[in-house]
């Protein structure tokens, strides 16, 4: 892995974490300003490792689908932080002109299909773009991100089946954070490891510590190469943890403290920092510099958002109906 790849990955990991912390602090009255965010917020603190290990390895013309919990995936893809901040604040300068909000804030210029609000809804569409690539005989791949709760959805199993039958170039990425909203996976799924479902559809599978950047990177590289080489679909289960609740304001009284402590000790940013220094890949001074830079980026992004014009009633039907001349 080249040094610049590591620098880019750590910048993006920090953008995800620090923007998520800003959202959390402002929605829990830990900042002096009234929260500027529109609607319910879903953050991905704790899921930075696998996101920034896998997504930067994709090509610009590869397709991605994500969920309503999408900040890690979009920022890992390189989406403009100012555009994201403005979008979730309902401003016209947002990446979707302030009308998608938190749950659908994706940039289609980065080949995102959508941020899907319905659980598991991204997989059928991702199979669609994969089928298009197969028909056109390109070597593009399509990547679907989804949580463990989606494994109880029929559309997910239909997608896994058809991808295997037609050997579609699709990479299924399951971020198993062990909760479907507030329901533990042990109370929701017949088998807690989601690769057991994928194995039933005769596809290649990987299980990986999604909070370890370096392990996640190696698994992602192998899986991406496998799919792009035309061998058919692949399924990665990234074992990870959602540090926040299902939404900002969730009391999280369904979590045990010993469980929280266990996963906090596996913090992906802390492990990246320690691993990079131990391997002689980056120095502590270089990592400190990145962290300070991202602190400034977040403040600048929020200032940009708050100084931008709010979406108004006149914007409701813009880009919905064709202009009539």
C-alpha positions in Angstrom: 0.0 0.0 0.0 1.4 3.4 -1.0 1.9 6.1 1.5 -0.5 8.5 -0.3 -3.2 5.8 0.0 -2.7 5.6 3.7 -2.8 9.4 4.1 -6.0 9.6 2.0 -7.6 6.7 4.0 -6.8 8.4 7.4 -8.1 11.7 6.2 -11.4 10.1 5.2 -11.6 8.1 8.4 -11.2 11.3 10.4 -13.8 13.1 8.3 -16.3 10.4 9.0 -15.5 10.4 12.8 -15.2 14.1 13.3 -18.3 15.0 11.3 -20.2 12.3 13.2 -19.0 13.8 16.5 -20.1 17.3 15.4 -23.6 15.9 14.6 -23.8 14.1 17.9 -22.6 17.1 19.9 -25.0 19.5 18.3 -28.0 17.2 18.6 -27.3 16.5 22.2 -26.9 20.2 23.2 -23.1 19.9 23.7 -22.5 22.9 21.4 -23.7 26.4 22.0 -25.7 26.5 18.8 -29.2 25.1 18.1 -28.9 22.0 16.0 -28.8 23.0 12.3 -29.6 19.5 11.0 -32.9 18.7 9.3 -34.7 15.5 10.3 -33.4 12.4 12.0 -29.7 11.9 11.8 -27.9 8.5 11.4 -24.2 8.5 11.9 -21.5 5.8 11.3 -18.9 6.3 14.0 -17.2 3.0 14.6 -17.6 1.9 10.9 -14.8 4.0 9.4 -12.3 1.1 9.1 -13.9 -1.1 6.5 -15.4 1.8 4.6 -12.1 3.5 4.0 -10.3 0.3 3.3 -12.7 -0.9 0.6 -14.2 2.0 -1.2 -11.0 3.9 -2.3 -9.9 0.6 -4.0 -12.9 0.9 -6.4 -12.6 2.5 -9.8 -14.5 5.8 -10.6 -16.8 3.9 -13.0 -17.8 1.2 -10.5 -21.3 1.5 -9.0 -22.3 1.7 -5.3 -25.5 1.5 -3.4 -25.8 2.5 0.3 -28.4 2.9 3.0 -29.9 5.7 5.1 -26.8 5.3 7.2 -24.5 6.5 4.5 -22.0 9.2 5.7 -19.1 6.7 6.0 -19.7 5.3 2.5 -20.1 8.7 0.8 -17.1 10.4 2.5 -15.0 7.3 1.9 -15.8 7.6 -1.8 -14.5 11.2 -1.6 -17.7 13.2 -1.5 -17.3 16.8 -0.7 -17.7 17.4 3.0 -19.1 20.9 2.4 -21.7 19.4 0.1 -22.7 16.8 2.7 -22.9 19.3 5.5 -25.1 21.6 3.5 -27.3 18.7 2.4 -28.1 17.5 5.9 -28.7 21.1 7.0 -31.3 21.5 4.2 -29.4 24.1 2.2 -29.5 24.7 -1.6 -25.7 24.2 -1.8 -26.0 20.6 -0.7 -24.9 17.7 -2.8 -28.6 17.0 -3.7 -29.6 20.7 -3.4 -30.8 20.2 0.1 -33.8 18.0 -0.8 -32.4 14.6 -0.1 -31.4 15.2 3.5 -29.5 12.8 5.7 -31.0 9.5 4.5 -30.4 10.0 0.8 -27.3 12.3 0.7 -25.3 10.7 -2.1 -23.5 12.1 -5.1 -24.5 10.4 -8.3 -21.4 12.0 -10.0 -19.5 9.5 -7.9 -21.6 6.6 -9.4 -23.8 6.1 -6.3 -27.0 4.5 -7.4 -28.8 5.9 -4.3 -29.0 6.0 -0.5 -31.9 3.7 0.1 -34.3 4.3 3.0 -35.9 0.9 2.8 -34.0 -1.9 4.5 -32.3 -4.1 1.9 -33.7 -2.1 -1.1 -30.3 -1.4 -2.6 -29.5 -4.9 -3.5 -31.9 -5.4 -6.4 -30.8 -2.1 -8.0 -27.2 -3.1 -7.5 -27.9 -6.4 -9.3 -29.4 -4.3 -12.1 -26.3 -2.2 -12.6 -24.2 -5.4 -12.4 -26.3 -7.0 -15.1 -25.9 -3.9 -17.3 -22.1 -4.2 -17.0 -22.3 -7.9 -17.8 -24.4 -7.3 -20.9 -22.1 -4.4 -22.1 -19.1 -6.6 -21.4 -17.3 -4.0 -19.3 -15.3 -4.9 -16.3 -17.1 -2.6 -14.0 -18.3 -4.0 -10.7 -21.3 -3.0 -8.5 -21.1 -2.8 -4.7 -24.0 -3.0 -2.3 -23.7 -2.0 1.3 -26.3 -3.2 3.8 -26.6 -4.1 7.5 -27.3 -7.3 9.3 -30.9 -6.4 9.8 -31.4 -6.6 6.0 -30.8 -10.3 6.0 -34.4 -10.8 7.1 -35.7 -9.1 4.0 -36.9 -11.3 1.1 -35.4 -8.9 -1.6 -32.0 -9.5 -0.2 -32.2 -13.3 -0.7 -33.7 -12.8 -4.1 -30.7 -10.6 -5.0 -28.2 -13.1 -3.7 -29.8 -15.9 -5.6 -30.1 -14.1 -9.0 -26.5 -12.7 -8.7 -25.2 -16.3 -8.2 -27.4 -17.8 -11.0 -26.2 -15.2 -13.6 -22.7 -14.8 -12.1 -23.2 -11.0 -11.8 -20.2 -8.8 -11.1 -21.5 -7.7 -7.8 -19.8 -7.4 -4.4 -22.2 -7.7 -1.4 -20.8 -5.9 1.6 -22.6 -6.6 4.9 -21.6 -4.4 7.8 -22.7 -6.6 10.6 -22.9 -4.1 13.6 -25.0 -6.6 15.5 -28.2 -4.5 15.7 -31.2 -4.2 13.5 -32.3 -0.8 14.9 -32.5 -1.8 18.6 -32.9 -5.6 18.1 -29.7 -7.7 18.7 -28.9 -10.0 15.7 -29.1 -13.0 18.0 -32.8 -12.2 18.4 -33.4 -11.4 14.8 -31.4 -13.9 12.7 -31.2 -17.7 12.7 -27.4 -17.5 12.5 -25.5 -14.5 13.7 -22.8 -14.7 11.1 -24.4 -13.5 7.9 -22.0 -15.3 5.5 -23.9 -18.5 6.4 -26.8 -17.2 4.4 -24.5 -16.2 1.4 -22.9 -19.7 1.4 -26.3 -21.1 0.7 -26.3 -19.3 -2.6 -23.0 -20.8 -3.7 -20.9 -17.7 -3.7 -17.4 -16.8 -2.4 -17.5 -15.4 1.1 -15.2 -13.6 3.5 -15.6 -12.9 7.2 -13.4 -10.0 8.4 -12.8 -7.7 11.4 -14.3 -4.5 9.9 -12.8 -2.4 12.6 -9.3 -3.4 11.5 -8.3 -1.2 8.5 -5.4 -3.3 7.4 -7.3 -6.6 7.5 -10.3 -5.0 5.8 -8.1 -3.7 3.1 -6.5 -7.1 2.2 -9.9 -8.8 2.2 -11.4 -6.0 0.0 -8.6 -6.2 -2.5 -9.0 -9.9 -3.0 -12.8 -9.7 -3.2 -12.7 -6.8 -5.7 -10.2 -8.7 -7.9 -12.3 -11.8 -7.8 -15.5 -10.1 -8.9 -13.7 -7.9 -11.6 -12.1 -11.0 -13.0 -15.5 -12.4 -14.0 -15.9 -15.2 -11.4 -19.3 -14.0 -10.2 -20.5 -12.4 -7.0 -18.8 -12.2 -3.7 -20.0 -11.6 -0.1 -18.0 -9.9 2.6 -19.2 -9.8 6.2 -17.4 -7.0 8.1 -17.8 -7.5 11.8 -18.1 -4.0 13.2 -20.0 -1.9 15.8 -22.2 1.2 15.7 -20.9 3.5 18.5 -24.0 5.6 18.3 -27.6 4.6 18.5 -30.0 3.8 15.7 -30.5 7.6 15.4 -29.2 10.6 17.3 -31.2 10.8 20.5 -31.5 7.1 20.8 -31.0 6.3 24.6 -29.3 3.0 23.6 -30.6 1.3 26.8 -30.5 -2.0 24.9 -26.7 -2.1 24.9 -24.7 -3.7 27.7 -21.8 -1.6 29.0 -19.3 -4.5 28.8 -20.2 -4.8 25.1 -19.7 -1.1 24.5 -16.3 -1.2 26.3 -15.2 -4.2 24.2 -15.9 -2.5 20.9 -14.6 0.9 22.1 -11.2 -0.8 22.7 -11.3 -1.9 19.0 -11.7 1.7 17.8 -10.7 1.6 14.1 -9.0 5.1 14.1 -6.9 4.1 17.2 -5.9 0.8 15.6 -5.0 2.5 12.3 -2.8 5.0 14.1 -1.0 2.3 16.1 -0.6 0.0 13.1 0.7 2.7 10.8 3.3 3.8 13.4 4.3 0.2 14.3 4.8 -0.7 10.6 6.8 2.5 9.9 4.2 3.6 7.4 3.4 7.0 8.9 4.8 9.0 11.8 2.9 10.3 14.8 3.6 13.8 13.6 2.0 13.1 10.1 -1.0 11.5 11.7 -1.4 14.5 14.1 -1.2 16.9 11.2 -4.0 15.0 9.4 -6.2 15.1 12.5 -5.7 18.9 12.9 -6.4 19.5 9.2 -9.7 17.5 9.4 -10.8 19.5 12.5 -10.5 22.6 10.4 -12.3 21.0 7.4 -15.3 20.1 9.6 -15.5 23.7 11.0 -15.2 25.2 7.5 -17.8 22.8 6.1 -20.3 23.6 8.8 -19.7 27.4 8.4 -20.3 26.9 4.6 -23.5 25.1 5.3 -24.8 27.6 7.9 -24.1 30.5 5.6 -25.9 28.9 2.6 -29.5 29.6 1.6 -32.2 27.3 3.0 -34.4 25.3 0.7 -37.7 27.0 0.2 -41.2 26.0 -0.9 -40.4 27.1 -4.4 -37.8 24.3 -4.6 -40.2 21.4 -4.0 -40.9 20.6 -7.7 -37.6 21.7 -9.1 -35.8 18.9 -11.0 -39.0 16.8 -10.7 -41.0 17.9 -13.7 -39.6 19.0 -17.1 -39.6 22.8 -17.8 -42.3 23.8 -20.3 -41.3 26.4 -22.9 
